[in-house]
Amino acid sequence: MTIKSAQTLVADALKEIKTISPSEALQMSNDGKCNLIDIRDVRELENLGRIENSNHIPRGMLEFWMDPDSPYFKEGKIDMNKEMVLFCAGGLRSALATKSLKDMGFKNICHIDGGFGAMKNSGFKVIK
């Protein structure tokens, strides 16, 4: 049996999804044009803080919370008229998550290159 490595899955996802820089994301956020979606684990938020004005949707629940037909759907959590900008700690999980939402049919979606680590150094306010 041959399995694809996680690295291969991320590389494949990056070919199909939109990636933006932390500074692009900050501008979109400041202009009120996006939903910042933090997919990190709750322990990461507790230990490292969270980005101001971001929505937390844990990676393990993302597809369920975003599916209107799922019993776990979070009505009104995300403004569907704005671009969804996903991020994780470094950009790998968010690449996979962005591809998954794209595969579900979401169009206005991207992820942040470098994730939370890069965002902290790009002007985003971190709340502990």
Steps between C-alpha positions, in 0.01 A plus 500: 500500500627844407376799694544868422705685756359799684764706319363383165143580602602853600702549178202382294262728692726802449472454122122530517433767762556872542776597744537855628766673707442608860511866388230437237288329766552789743385750238191291420423467870546873566270576204236260637515288185568156648432246770824402671460134592745353750501121466761434769428270791346667806818424699701703250269797553527465878881475491585750226203734486262576219480757224263787572177483296559139395247216519614172648387187316711200603642309202330180607154661481547737204308309233218419743465858630498636143249250355144638520365142495712388796354489850820680608448796260572831671231731361621860475853429625653601167387780265463302177515822295863559600812309405596225741867528598623192683814473711668251731837517675722487191284458190494123446169406664335810357609399148330162544194660661469757221512224239237304692262799507573564132412137431172557689418778253610815682642751251606809696770336710875516557762442767786700649856406415692441822189495719486634855878511527528739207190698598644587844787676323281676243291737708220274617400556862537187714267466799608274787 
